[in-house]
Amino acid sequence: MNPIESQQLQVLLEAHGDALYNYARLKTGDATVAADLVQDTFEAAIKGFAKFRGESKGRTWLFSILRNKIMDYYKANYRRQALETELEADLDAYFTVDGGWKSAPLNDVPASSEALLDQPEFLKVLYACLDKLPLLWKSVLESKYLLNKETSLLCQDLQLTQTNYWQINRRAKLAMQQCLQFNWFK
């Protein structure tokens, strides 16, 4: 981007930044999300400014980018919520309303489970199950069991209380166990 284009874009962003933020805040209801979406809009505008032909007003162009960012946010949020709802519904079979166990949580794992880690087919299913978890649950399991992080460091990194960590850990392991039983052991 040449200096003239850079200056033009800077003027455009400064002129419409507040309006973009207010629009994003109205559509999301969350100041942090709105600020992130506006930042993403600015980044996309910087990357795509060379393609901007001026056939529409700069404000219209920026708002169209922002609207696309907002739609992407809601699509991603909807998928994440749907997956979490599905996992929570599956986990309801294990927990009472107050969070206690309904029944024995784990079925017997075959005695040859150590040999499973040497099988590429099993590892493929294992990582597919891990990828189905909500991002925080996946991060907890990866940090604890793949990276062998100490619980206190893990909680600090993920900004979790120890109580919340243990609850997420337990539910993530149950979700993994259920996924593996369905996709591998049966």
Contact map, one row per residue, 1 for C-alpha under 8 A:
111011000000000000000000000000000000000000000000010000000000000000000000000000000000000000000000000000000000000000000000000000000000000000000000000000000000000000000000000000000000000000
111111000000000000000000000000000000000000000000000000000000000000000000000000000000000000000000000000000000000000000000000000000000000000000000000000000000000000000000000000000000000000
111111100000000000000000000000000000000000000000000000000000000000000000000000000000000000000000000000000000000000000000000000000000000000000000000000000000000000000000000000000000000000
011111110000000000000000000000000000000000000000000000000000000000000000000000000000000000000000000000000000000000000000000000000000000000000000000000000000000000000000000000000000000000
111111111000000000000000000000000000000000000000100000000000000000000000000000000000000000000000000000000000000000000000000000000000000000000000000000000000000000000000000000000000000000
111111111100000000000000000000000000000000000000000000000000000000000000000000000000000000000000000000000000000000000000000000000000000000000000000000000000000000000000000000000000000000
001111111110000000000000000000000000000000000000000000000000000000000000000000000000000000000000000000000000000000000000000000000000000000000000000000000000000000000000000000000000000000
000111111111000000000000000000000000000000000000000000000000000000000000000000000000000000000000000000000000000000000000000000000000000000000000000000000000000000000000000000000000000000
000011111111100000000000000000000000000000000100100000000000000000000000000000000000000000000000000000000000000000000000000000000000000000000000000000000000000000000000000000000000000000
000001111111110000000000000000000000000000000000000000000000000000000000000000000000000000000000000000000000000000000000000000000000000000000000000000000000000000000000000000000000000000
000000111111111000000000000000000000000000000000000000000000000000000000000000000000000000000000000000000000000000000000000000000000000000000000000000000000000000000000000000000000000000
000000011111111100000000000000000000000000000000000000000110000000000000000000000000000000000000000000000000000000000000000000000000000000000000000000000000000000000000000000000000000000
000000001111111110000000000000000000000001000000000000000000000000000000000000000000000000000000000000000000000000000000000000000000000000000000000000000000000000000000000000000000000000
000000000111111111000000000000000000000000000000000000000000000000000000000000000000000000000000000000000000000000000000000000000000000000000000000000000000000000000000000000000000000000
000000000011111111000000000000000000000000000000000000000000000000000000000000000000000000000000000000000000000000000000000000000000000000000000000000000000000000000000000000000000000000
000000000001111111110000000000000000000000000000000000000010000000000000000000000000000000000000000000000000000000000000000000000000000000000000000000000000000000000000000000000000000000
000000000000111111111000000000000000010000000000000000000000000000000000000000000000000000000000000000000000000000000000000000000000000000000000000000000000000000000000000000000000000000
000000000000011111111100000000000000000000000000000000000000000000000000000000000000000000000000000000000000000000000000000000000000000000000000000000000000000000000000000000000000000000
000000000000000111111110000000000000000000000000000000000000000000000000000000000000000000000000000000000000000000000000000000000000000000000000000000000000000000000000000000000000000000
000000000000000111111111000000000000010000000000000000000000011001000000000000000000000000000000000000000000000000000000000000000000000000000000000000000000000000000000000000000000000000
000000000000000011111111100000000110010000000000000000000000000000000000000000000000000000000000000000000000000000000000000000000000000000000000000000000000000000000000000000000000000000
000000000000000001111111110000000100000000000000000000000000000000000000000000000000000000000000000000000000000000000000000000000000000000000000000000000000000000000000000000000000000000
000000000000000000111111111000000000000000000000000000000000000000000000000000000000000000000000000000000000000000000000000000000000000000000000000000000000000000000000000000000000000000
000000000000000000011111111110001110110000000000000000000000000001000100000000000000000000000000000000000000000000000000000000000000000000000000000000000000000000000000000000000000000000
000000000000000000001111111111101110000000000000000000000000000000000000000000000000000000000000000000000000000000000000000000000000000000000000000000000000000000000000000000000000000000
000000000000000000000111111110000000000000000000000000000000000000000000000000000000000000000000000000000000000000000000000000000000000000000000000000000000000000000000000000000000000000
000000000000000000000011111110000000000000000000000000000000000000000100000000000000000000000000000000000000000000000000000000000000000000000000000000000000000000000000000000000000000000
000000000000000000000001111111001100000000000000000000000000000000000100000000000000000000000000000000000000000000000000000000000000000000000000000000000000000000000000000000000000000000
000000000000000000000001111111100100000000000000000000000000000000000000000000000000000000000000000000000000000000000000000000000000000000000000000000000000000000000000000000000000000000
000000000000000000000000100111111100000000000000000000000000000000000000000000000000000000000000000000000000000000000000000000000000000000000000000000000000000000000000000000000000000000
000000000000000000000000100011111110000000000000000000000000000000000000000000000000000000000000000000000000000000000000000000000000000000000000000000000000000000000000000000000000000000
000000000000000000000000000001111111000000000000000000000000000000000000000000000000000000000000000000000000000000000000000000000000000000000000000000000000000000000000000000000000000000
000000000000000000000001100101111111100000000000000000000000000000000000000000000000000000000000000000000000000000000000000000000000000000000000000000000000000000000000000000000000000000
000000000000000000001101100111111111110000000000000000000000000000000000000000000000000000000000000000000000000000000000000000000000000000000000000000000000000000000000000000000000000000
000000000000000000001001100000111111111000000000000000000000000000000000000000000000000000000000000000000000000000000000000000000000000000000000000000000000000000000000000000000000000000
000000000000000000000000000000011111111100000000000000000000000000000000000000000000000000000000000000000000000000000000000000000000000000000000000000000000000000000000000000000000000000
000000000000000000000001000000001111111110000000000000000000000001001100000000000000000000000000000000000000000000000000000000000000000000000000000000000000000000000000000000000000000000
000000000000000010011001000000000111111111000000000000000000000001000000000000000000000000000000000000000000000000000000000000000000000000000000000000000000000000000000000000000000000000
000000000000000000000000000000000011111111100000000000000000000000000000000000000000000000000000000000000000000000000000000000000000000000000000000000000000000000000000000000000000000000
000000000000000000000000000000000001111111110000000000000000000000001000000000000000000000000000000000000000000000000000000000000000000000000000000000000000000000000000000000000000000000
000000000000000000000000000000000000111111111000000000000000010011001000000000000000000000000000000000000000000000000000000000000000000000000000000000000000000000000000000000000000000000
000000000000100000000000000000000000011111111100000000000000000000000000000000000000000000000000000000000000000000000000000000000000000000000000000000000000000000000000000000000000000000
000000000000000000000000000000000000001111111110000000000000000000000000000000000000000000000000000000000000000000000000000000000000000000000000000000000000000000000000000000000000000000
000000000000000000000000000000000000000111111111000000000000000010000000000000000000000000000000000000000000000000000000000000000000000000000000000000000000000000000000000000000000000000
000000000000000000000000000000000000000011111111100000000000010010000000000000000000000000000000000000000000000000000000000000000000000000000000000000000000000000000000000000000000000000
000000001000000000000000000000000000000001111111100000000000000000000000000000000000000000000000000000000000000000000000000000000000000000000000000000000000000000000000000000000000000000
000000000000000000000000000000000000000000111111110000000000000000000000000000000000000000000000000000000000000000000000000000000000000000000000000000000000000000000000000000000000000000
000000000000000000000000000000000000000000011111111100000000000000000000000000000000000000000000000000000000000000000000000000000000000000000000000000000000000000000000000000000000000000
000010001000000000000000000000000000000000001111111100000000000000000000000000000000000000000000000000000000000000000000000000000000000000000000000000000000000000000000000000000000000000
100000000000000000000000000000000000000000000011111110000000000000000000000000000000000000000000000000000000000000000000000000000000000000000000000000000000000000000000000000000000000000
000000000000000000000000000000000000000000000001111110000000000000000000000000000000000000000000000000000000000000000000000000000000000000000000000000000000000000000000000000000000000000
000000000000000000000000000000000000000000000001111111100000000000000000000000000000000000000000000000000000000000000000000000000000000000000000000000000000000000000000000000000000000000
000000000000000000000000000000000000000000000000011111110000000000000000000000000000000000000000000000000000000000000000000000000000000000000000000000000000000000000000000000000000000000
000000000000000000000000000000000000000000000000000111111100000000000000000000000000000000000000000000000000000000000000000000000000000000000000000000000000000000000000000000000000000000
000000000000000000000000000000000000000000000000000111111000000000000000000000000000000000000000000000000000000000000000000000000000000000000000000000000000000000000000000000000000000000
000000000000000000000000000000000000000000000000000011111101100000000000000000000000000000000000000000000000000000000000000000000000000000000000000000000000000000000000000000000000000000
000000000000000000000000000000000000000000000000000001111111100000000000000000000000000000000000000000000000000000000000000000000000000000000000000000000000000000000000000000000000000000
000000000001000000000000000000000000000000000000000001011111110000000000000000000000000000000000000000000000000000000000000000000000000000000000000000000000000000000000000000000000000000
000000000001000100000000000000000000000000000000000000001111111000000000000000000000000000000000000000000000000000000000000000000000000000000000000000000000000000000000000000000000000000
000000000000000000000000000000000000000000000000000000011111111100000000000000000000000000000000000000000000000000000000000000000000000000000000000000000000000000000000000000000000000000
000000000000000000000000000000000000000000000000000000011111111110000000000000000000000000000000000000000000000000000000000000000000000000000000000000000000000000000000000000000000000000
000000000000000000010000000000000000000010001000000000000111111111000000000000000000000000000000000000000000000000000000000000000000000000000000000000000000000000000000000000000000000000
000000000000000000010000000000000000000000000000000000000011111111100000000000000000000000000000000000000000000000000000000000000000000000000000000000000000000000000000000000000000000000
000000000000000000000000000000000000000000000000000000000001111111110000000000000000000000000000000000000000000000000000000000000000000000000000000000000000000000000000000000000000000000
000000000000000000000000000000000000000010011000000000000000111111111000000000000000000000000000000000000000000000000000000000000000000000000000000000000000000000000000000000000000000000
000000000000000000010001000000000000110010000000000000000000011111111100000000000000000000000000000000000000000000000000000000000000000000000000000000000000000000000000000000000000000000
000000000000000000000000000000000000000000000000000000000000001111111110000000000000000000000000000000000000000000000000000000000000000000000000000000000000000000000000000000000000000000
000000000000000000000000000000000000000000000000000000000000000111111111000000000000000000000000000000000000000000000000000000000000000000000000000000000000000000000000000000000000000000
000000000000000000000000000000000000100110000000000000000000000011111111100000000000000000000000000000000000000000000000000000000000000000000000000000000000000000000000000000000000000000
000000000000000000000001001100000000100000000000000000000000000001111111110000000000000000000000000000000000000000000000000000000000000000000000000000000000000000000000000000000000000000
000000000000000000000000000000000000000000000000000000000000000000111111111000000000000000000000000000000000000000000000000000000000000000000000000000000000000000000000000000000000000000
000000000000000000000000000000000000000000000000000000000000000000011111111100000000000000000000000000000000000000000000000000000000000000000000000000000000000000000000000000000000000000
000000000000000000000000000000000000000000000000000000000000000000001111111110000000000000000000000000000000000000000000000000000000000000000000000000000000000000000000000000000000000000
000000000000000000000000000000000000000000000000000000000000000000000111111111000000000000000000000000000000000000000000000000000000000000000000000000000000000000000000000000000000000000
000000000000000000000000000000000000000000000000000000000000000000000011111111100000000000000000000000000000000000000000000000000000000000000000000000000000000000000000000000000000000000
000000000000000000000000000000000000000000000000000000000000000000000001111111110000000000000000000000000000000000000000000000000000000000000000000000000000000000000000000000000000000000
000000000000000000000000000000000000000000000000000000000000000000000000111111111000000000000000000000000000000000000000000000000000000000000000000000000000000000000000000000000000000000
000000000000000000000000000000000000000000000000000000000000000000000000011111111100000000000000000000000000000000000000000000000000000000000000000000000000000000000000000000000000000000
000000000000000000000000000000000000000000000000000000000000000000000000001111111110000000000000000000000000000000000000000000000000000000000000000000000000000000000000000000000000000000
000000000000000000000000000000000000000000000000000000000000000000000000000111111111000000000000000000000000000000000000000000000000010000000000000000000000000000000000000000000000000000
000000000000000000000000000000000000000000000000000000000000000000000000000011111111100000000000000000000000000000000000000000000000000000000000000000000000000000000000000000000000000000
000000000000000000000000000000000000000000000000000000000000000000000000000001111111110000000000000000000000000000000000000000000000000000000000000000000000000000000000000000000000000000
000000000000000000000000000000000000000000000000000000000000000000000000000000111111111000000000000000000000000000000000000000000001110000000000000000000000000000000000000000000000000000
000000000000000000000000000000000000000000000000000000000000000000000000000000011111111100000000000000000000000000000000000000000000110000000000000000000000000000000000000000000000000000
000000000000000000000000000000000000000000000000000000000000000000000000000000001111111110000000000000000000000000000000000000000000000000000000000000000000000000000000000000000000000000
000000000000000000000000000000000000000000000000000000000000000000000000000000000111111111000000000000000000000000000000000000000000000000000000000000000000000000000000000000000000000000
000000000000000000000000000000000000000000000000000000000000000000000000000000000011111111100000000000000000000000000000000000000000000000000000000000000000000000000000000000100000000000
000000000000000000000000000000000000000000000000000000000000000000000000000000000001111111110000000000000000000000000000000000000000000000000000000000000000000000000000000000000000000000
000000000000000000000000000000000000000000000000000000000000000000000000000000000000111111111000000000000000000000000000000000000000000000000000000000000000000000000000000000000000000000
000000000000000000000000000000000000000000000000000000000000000000000000000000000000011111111000000000000000000000000000000000000000000000000000000000000000000000000000000000100000000000
000000000000000000000000000000000000000000000000000000000000000000000000000000000000001111111110000000000000000000000000000000000000000000000000000000000000000000000000001001100000000000
000000000000000000000000000000000000000000000000000000000000000000000000000000000000000111111111000000000000000000000000000000000000000000000000000000000000000000000000000000000000000000
000000000000000000000000000000000000000000000000000000000000000000000000000000000000000011111110000001000000000000000000000000000000000000000000000000000000000000000000000000000000000000
000000000000000000000000000000000000000000000000000000000000000000000000000000000000000000111111000011111000000000000000000000000000000000000000000000000000000000000000000000000000000000
000000000000000000000000000000000000000000000000000000000000000000000000000000000000000000111111111111100000000000000000000000000000000000000000000000000000000000000000000000000000000000
000000000000000000000000000000000000000000000000000000000000000000000000000000000000000000010111111111000000000000000000000000000000000000000000000000000000000000000000000000000000000000
000000000000000000000000000000000000000000000000000000000000000000000000000000000000000000000011111100000000000000000000000000000000000000000000000000000000000000000000000000000000000000
000000000000000000000000000000000000000000000000000000000000000000000000000000000000000000000011111100000000000000000000000000000000000000000000000000000000000000000000000000000000000000
000000000000000000000000000000000000000000000000000000000000000000000000000000000000000000000011111110000000000000000000000000000000000000000000000000000000000000000000000000000000000000
000000000000000000000000000000000000000000000000000000000000000000000000000000000000000000000011111111000000000000000000000000000000000000000000000000000000000000000000000000000000000000
000000000000000000000000000000000000000000000000000000000000000000000000000000000000000000000111001111111000000000000000000000000000000000000000000000000000000000000000000000000000000000
000000000000000000000000000000000000000000000000000000000000000000000000000000000000000000001111000111110000000000000000000000000000000000000000000000000000000000000000000000000000000000
000000000000000000000000000000000000000000000000000000000000000000000000000000000000000000000110000011111000000000000000000000000000000000000000000000000000000000000000000000000000000000
000000000000000000000000000000000000000000000000000000000000000000000000000000000000000000000100000011111110000000000000000000000000000000000000000000000000000000000000000000000000000000
000000000000000000000000000000000000000000000000000000000000000000000000000000000000000000000100000010111110000000000000000000000000000000000000000000000000000000000000000001000000000000
000000000000000000000000000000000000000000000000000000000000000000000000000000000000000000000000000000011111000000000000000000000000000000000000000000000000000000000000000001001000000000
000000000000000000000000000000000000000000000000000000000000000000000000000000000000000000000000000000011111100000000000000000000000000000000000000000000000000000000000000000000000000000
000000000000000000000000000000000000000000000000000000000000000000000000000000000000000000000000000000000111110000000000000000000000000000000000000000000000000000000000000000000000000000
000000000000000000000000000000000000000000000000000000000000000000000000000000000000000000000000000000000011111010000000000000000000000000000000000000000000000000000000000000000000000000
000000000000000000000000000000000000000000000000000000000000000000000000000000000000000000000000000000000001111110000000000000000000000000000000000000000000000000000000000000000000000000
000000000000000000000000000000000000000000000000000000000000000000000000000000000000000000000000000000000000111111000000000000000000000000000000000000000000000000000000000000000000000000
000000000000000000000000000000000000000000000000000000000000000000000000000000000000000000000000000000000000011111110000000000000000000000000000000000000000000000000000000000000000000000
000000000000000000000000000000000000000000000000000000000000000000000000000000000000000000000000000000000000111111111000000000000000000000000000000000000000000000000000000000000000000000
000000000000000000000000000000000000000000000000000000000000000000000000000000000000000000000000000000000000001111111100000000000000000000000000000000000000000000000000000000000000000000
000000000000000000000000000000000000000000000000000000000000000000000000000000000000000000000000000000000000000111111110000000000000000000000000000000000000000000000000000000000000000000
000000000000000000000000000000000000000000000000000000000000000000000000000000000000000000000000000000000000000111111110011000000000000000000000000000000000000000000000000000000000000000
000000000000000000000000000000000000000000000000000000000000000000000000000000000000000000000000000000000000000011111111011000000000000000000000000000000000000000000000000000000000000000
000000000000000000000000000000000000000000000000000000000000000000000000000000000000000000000000000000000000000001111111001000000000000000000000000000000000000000000000000000000000000000
000000000000000000000000000000000000000000000000000000000000000000000000000000000000000000000000000000000000000000111111111000000000000000000000000000000000000000000000000000000000000000
000000000000000000000000000000000000000000000000000000000000000000000000000000000000000000000000000000000000000000001111111100000000000000000000000000000000000000000000000000000000000000
000000000000000000000000000000000000000000000000000000000000000000000000000000000000000000000000000000000000000000000011111110000000000000000000000000000000000000000000000000000000000000
000000000000000000000000000000000000000000000000000000000000000000000000000000000000000000000000000000000000000000011011111111000000000000000000000000000000000000000000000000000000000100
000000000000000000000000000000000000000000000000000000000000000000000000000000000000000000000000000000000000000000011111111111100000000000000000000000000000000000000000000000000000000000
000000000000000000000000000000000000000000000000000000000000000000000000000000000000000000000000000000000000000000000001111111110000000000000000000000000000000000000000000000000000000000
000000000000000000000000000000000000000000000000000000000000000000000000000000000000000000000000000000000000000000000000111111111000000000000000000000000000000000000000000000000001001100
000000000000000000000000000000000000000000000000000000000000000000000000000000000000000000000000000000000000000000000000011111111100000000000000000000000000000000000000000000000001000000
000000000000000000000000000000000000000000000000000000000000000000000000000000000000000000000000000000000000000000000000001111111110000000000000000000000000000000000000000000000000000000
000000000000000000000000000000000000000000000000000000000000000000000000000000000000000000000000000000000000000000000000000111111111000000000000000000000000000000000000000000000000000000
000000000000000000000000000000000000000000000000000000000000000000000000000000000000000000000000000000000000000000000000000011111111100000000000000000000000000000000000000000010011000000
000000000000000000000000000000000000000000000000000000000000000000000000000000000000000000000000000000000000000000000000000001111111100001000000000000000000000000000000000000010000000000
000000000000000000000000000000000000000000000000000000000000000000000000000000000000000000000000000000000000000000000000000000111111110001000000000000000000000000000000000000000000000000
000000000000000000000000000000000000000000000000000000000000000000000000000000000010000000000000000000000000000000000000000000011111110000000000000000000000000000000000000000000000000000
000000000000000000000000000000000000000000000000000000000000000000000000000000000011000000000000000000000000000000000000000000001111111011000000000000000000000000000000000100100000000000
000000000000000000000000000000000000000000000000000000000000000000000000000000010011000000000000000000000000000000000000000000000011111111000000000000000000000000000000000000000000000000
000000000000000000000000000000000000000000000000000000000000000000000000000000000000000000000000000000000000000000000000000000000000111111100000000000000000000000000000000000000000000000
000000000000000000000000000000000000000000000000000000000000000000000000000000000000000000000000000000000000000000000000000000000000011111110000000000000000000000000000000000000000000000
000000000000000000000000000000000000000000000000000000000000000000000000000000000000000000000000000000000000000000000000000000000000111111111000000000000000000000000001100100000000000000
000000000000000000000000000000000000000000000000000000000000000000000000000000000000000000000000000000000000000000000000000000000110111111111100000000000000000000000000000100000000000000
000000000000000000000000000000000000000000000000000000000000000000000000000000000000000000000000000000000000000000000000000000000000001111111110000000000000000000000000000000000000000000
000000000000000000000000000000000000000000000000000000000000000000000000000000000000000000000000000000000000000000000000000000000000000111111111000000000100010000001001100000000000000000
000000000000000000000000000000000000000000000000000000000000000000000000000000000000000000000000000000000000000000000000000000000000000011111111110000000000000000000000100110000000000000
000000000000000000000000000000000000000000000000000000000000000000000000000000000000000000000000000000000000000000000000000000000000000001111111111000000000000000000000000000000000000000
000000000000000000000000000000000000000000000000000000000000000000000000000000000000000000000000000000000000000000000000000000000000000000111111111110000100000000000000000000000000000000
000000000000000000000000000000000000000000000000000000000000000000000000000000000000000000000000000000000000000000000000000000000000000000011111111111100100000000000000000000000000000000
000000000000000000000000000000000000000000000000000000000000000000000000000000000000000000000000000000000000000000000000000000000000000000001111111110000000000000000000000000000000000000
000000000000000000000000000000000000000000000000000000000000000000000000000000000000000000000000000000000000000000000000000000000000000000001111111100000000000000000000000000000000000000
000000000000000000000000000000000000000000000000000000000000000000000000000000000000000000000000000000000000000000000000000000000000000000000111111110000000000000000000000000000000000000
000000000000000000000000000000000000000000000000000000000000000000000000000000000000000000000000000000000000000000000000000000000000000000000011111111000000000000000000000000000000000000
000000000000000000000000000000000000000000000000000000000000000000000000000000000000000000000000000000000000000000000000000000000000000000000011101111101100000000000000000000000000000000
000000000000000000000000000000000000000000000000000000000000000000000000000000000000000000000000000000000000000000000000000000000000000000000001000111111100000000000000000000000000000000
000000000000000000000000000000000000000000000000000000000000000000000000000000000000000000000000000000000000000000000000000000000000000000000001000011111110000001000000000000000000000000
000000000000000000000000000000000000000000000000000000000000000000000000000000000000000000000000000000000000000000000000000000000000000000000000000001111111000001000000000000000000000000
000000000000000000000000000000000000000000000000000000000000000000000000000000000000000000000000000000000000000000000000000000000000000000000000000011111111100000000000000000000000000000
000000000000000000000000000000000000000000000000000000000000000000000000000000000000000000000000000000000000000000000000000000000000000000010011000011111111110000000000000000000000000000
000000000000000000000000000000000000000000000000000000000000000000000000000000000000000000000000000000000000000000000000000000000000000000000000000000111111111111001000000000000000000000
000000000000000000000000000000000000000000000000000000000000000000000000000000000000000000000000000000000000000000000000000000000000000000000000000000011111111100000000000000000000000000
000000000000000000000000000000000000000000000000000000000000000000000000000000000000000000000000000000000000000000000000000000000000000000000000000000001111111100000000000000000000000000
000000000000000000000000000000000000000000000000000000000000000000000000000000000000000000000000000000000000000000000000000000000000000000010000000000000111111100000000000000000000000000
000000000000000000000000000000000000000000000000000000000000000000000000000000000000000000000000000000000000000000000000000000000000000000000000000000000011111110000000000000000000000000
000000000000000000000000000000000000000000000000000000000000000000000000000000000000000000000000000000000000000000000000000000000000000000000000000000000011111111011000000000000000000000
000000000000000000000000000000000000000000000000000000000000000000000000000000000000000000000000000000000000000000000000000000000000000000000000000000000010001111111000000000000000000000
000000000000000000000000000000000000000000000000000000000000000000000000000000000000000000000000000000000000000000000000000000000000000000000000000000110010000111111100000000000000000000
000000000000000000000000000000000000000000000000000000000000000000000000000000000000000000000000000000000000000000000000000000000000000000000000000000000000000011111110000000000000000000
000000000000000000000000000000000000000000000000000000000000000000000000000000000000000000000000000000000000000000000000000000000000000000000000000000000000000111111111000000000000000000
000000000000000000000000000000000000000000000000000000000000000000000000000000000000000000000000000000000000000000000000000000000000000000010000000000000010000111111111100000000000000000
000000000000000000000000000000000000000000000000000000000000000000000000000000000000000000000000000000000000000000000000000000000000000000000000000000000000000001111111110000000000000000
000000000000000000000000000000000000000000000000000000000000000000000000000000000000000000000000000000000000000000000000000000000000000000000000000000000000000000111111111000000000000000
000000000000000000000000000000000000000000000000000000000000000000000000000000000000000000000000000000000000000000000000000000000000000010010000000000000000000000011111111100000000000000
000000000000000000000000000000000000000000000000000000000000000000000000000000000000000000000000000000000000000000000000000000000000000010011000000000000000000000001111111110000000000000
000000000000000000000000000000000000000000000000000000000000000000000000000000000000000000000000000000000000000000000000000000000000000000000000000000000000000000000111111111000000000000
000000000000000000000000000000000000000000000000000000000000000000000000000000000000000000100000000000000000000000000000000000000000000000000000000000000000000000000011111111100000000000
000000000000000000000000000000000000000000000000000000000000000000000000000000000000000000000000000000000000000000000000000000000000100011001000000000000000000000000001111111110000000000
000000000000000000000000000000000000000000000000000000000000000000000000000000000000000000000000000000000000000000000000000000000000000000001000000000000000000000000000111111111000000000
000000000000000000000000000000000000000000000000000000000000000000000000000000000000000000100000000000001100000000000000000000000000000000000000000000000000000000000000011111111100000000
000000000000000000000000000000000000000000000000000000000000000000000000000000000000001001100000000000000000000000000000000000000000100000000000000000000000000000000000001111111110000000
000000000000000000000000000000000000000000000000000000000000000000000000000000000000000000000000000000000000000000000000000000001100000000000000000000000000000000000000000111111111000000
000000000000000000000000000000000000000000000000000000000000000000000000000000000000000000000000000000000100000000000000000000000000000000000000000000000000000000000000000011111111100000
000000000000000000000000000000000000000000000000000000000000000000000000000000000000000000000000000000000000000000000000000000000000000000000000000000000000000000000000000001111111110000
000000000000000000000000000000000000000000000000000000000000000000000000000000000000000000000000000000000000000000000000000000001000000000000000000000000000000000000000000000111111111000
000000000000000000000000000000000000000000000000000000000000000000000000000000000000000000000000000000000000000000000000000011001000000000000000000000000000000000000000000000011111111110
000000000000000000000000000000000000000000000000000000000000000000000000000000000000000000000000000000000000000000000000000000000000000000000000000000000000000000000000000000001111111111
000000000000000000000000000000000000000000000000000000000000000000000000000000000000000000000000000000000000000000000000000000000000000000000000000000000000000000000000000000000111111111
000000000000000000000000000000000000000000000000000000000000000000000000000000000000000000000000000000000000000000000000000010000000000000000000000000000000000000000000000000000011111111
000000000000000000000000000000000000000000000000000000000000000000000000000000000000000000000000000000000000000000000000010010000000000000000000000000000000000000000000000000000001111111
000000000000000000000000000000000000000000000000000000000000000000000000000000000000000000000000000000000000000000000000000000000000000000000000000000000000000000000000000000000001111111
000000000000000000000000000000000000000000000000000000000000000000000000000000000000000000000000000000000000000000000000000000000000000000000000000000000000000000000000000000000000111111
